[in-house]
Amino acid sequence: MNETKRIKIAQFGLGPIGISSLQLLARKSWVEVVGGIDIRPELIGKPLSEVLGDSDSFGSAKVYGSFEELLENTEVDAIIHTAGSRAEQSFAQMRPMVEHGIAVVSSCEELLYPALRAPETTREIDELCKRTGARILGTGVNPGYVLDVLPICLSGVCAAVKGVYGERVVDAATRRQPLQKKVGSGMEPEEFKALAAQGKAGHAGFQESLALIANALGWKIGTIEETIQPVIADHDIETEYFSVKTGQTAGLHQIVKAETAEGFSIHLDLKMYLDAKNPHDSIQLESSPPMNATVSGGVAGDLATVAALVNAIPSLLKAQPGVRLMTDLPVPHCSESLGTDPANVPETVI
């Protein structure tokens, strides 16, 4: 991969995250955006520049109604997929891409560790990737970084680890409309509990974060316990998208935890609600040496998700074909230039 050859990338799904993804891709010198894919009739056929209101960054790239239509009109090296949270559904959307040997990086939460909920399909798609040279990766900010990749990275300087605790507090009032809706904003608490019991509310991919940590540490865990409870508003809250009265649901408190037979434990705690006080991300390892790290204010989820997707592409293209995990790739990092050889030592270091 040399300095003059740009990576041809298309965006699958033009919701808020997909649009933000394109905006970031437009700023990367190593990217050529070749198109977008979306099923909405009002978007199909439109120039991406018109969809985004950016006349300078996308050239002749336009929106297509399917991957097959995109492929009939342009070459593509990689696709950013932002169109779902469930592994089975996302694998089905990606199958035509995999059949053509295309690399796909996805914000689908369950694809962080897809074998947890879709073991048979994961094996099938992995084998197909290896035959065609395709690669699939699920990533993002959470899951994909804060409560899984970050504690794994912290363990890299530990002689032993016996416990992992992760805590994330997010002020959902600062986030996009789909997320505020997902955490139950404005629902009656009993309605939220009923939806959570049906698996229709809550933060997706939380169990996958725990599974990725356990896999990286070489731990064989027992049953993963998960609880989801509403956070009740103690005052009236107005956001750009919701009006929440005192006593209604302002968000969620979700916990996943598991132990090994030896007593090693993983405990992840997420509070995501409107007007959350003291937002932060905190990781504590019961380890030697002990590790304790906090990101004051927390990682800004929407922009960080997009950055995680974009930053993963060069590393994914160098990875072995297959359904890949974040732990299969180098340490995540931001790249403004691909350079000619990733092994080169920067001149400023010499």
Sequence and secondary structure as in RCSB ss.txt:
>XXXX:A:sequence
MNETKRIKIAQFGLGPIGISSLQLLARKSWVEVVGGIDIRPELIGKPLSEVLGDSDSFGSAKVYGSFEELLENTE
VDAIIHTAGSRAEQSFAQMRPMVEHGIAVVSSCEELLYPALRAPETTREIDELCKRTGARILGTGVNPGYVLDVL
PICLSGVCAAVKGVYGERVVDAATRRQPLQKKVGSGMEPEEFKALAAQGKAGHAGFQESLALIANALGWKIGTIE
ETIQPVIADHDIETEYFSVKTGQTAGLHQIVKAETAEGFSIHLDLKMYLDAKNPHDSIQLESSPPMNATVSGGVA
GDLATVAALVNAIPSLLKAQPGVRLMTDLPVPHCSESLGTDPANVPETVI
>XXXX:A:secstr
  SS  EEEEEE  SHHHHHHHHHHTT TTEEEEEEE   TTTTT BHHHHHT SSSSTT BEESSHHHHHHH  
 SEEEE S S HHHHHHHHHHHHHTT EEEE  GGGGSGGGT HHHHHHHHHHHHHHT EEEE  STTTTTTTHH
HHHHGGG SEEEEEEEEEEEEGGGS HHHHHHTTTT  HHHHHHHHHTT SS TTHHHHHHHHHHHHT  B   E
EEEEEEE SS EE SS EE TTSEEEEEEEEEEEBTT  EEEEEEEEETT SS EEEEEEEEES EEEEEET   
HHHHHHHHHHHHHHHHHHS SEEE GGGS      S   S TT   GGG 
